[in-house]
């Protein structure tokens, strides 16, 4: 009873194809909006990165995060002569010392909820050292994005 008459099947398939193409076009596309290095206390430096999802579908859905399906998004900061003292998520735009610090592995941060659709995520690290470094974002749905800088 739900199958359309034969002369309308072409229209139904066209609508379904249009939806599938639009849905695919809205898969997450994450990019690095900014990478900023600022002086910190003593010889430490603050490294702040802002990640932006340009599409409507989040990099990890709420259901996947709730049920533990797949793996969380990972953001790492690495460099040869760099020591990561602390790192965390939910970094304040206005106050450098305000962020939710990771308890373990501050150089490798987990984004359990991913990056929301048309949303941003700001992360911050306190580092010591000098030289080049790379910030890498790795996600099952949004792929891998990296940005480089120098201390």
Secondary structure as UniProt FT lines:
FT   HELIX           6..8
FT   HELIX           9..25
FT   STRAND          30..39
FT   TURN            42..43
FT   STRAND          45..53
FT   HELIX           62..67
FT   STRAND          73..78
FT   TURN            80..81
FT   STRAND          82..89
FT   TURN            96..97
FT   STRAND          100..101
FT   TURN            106..107
FT   STRAND          108..111
FT   TURN            112..113
FT   TURN            117..118
FT   STRAND          120..129
FT   STRAND          132..139
FT   TURN            140..142
FT   STRAND          143..150
//
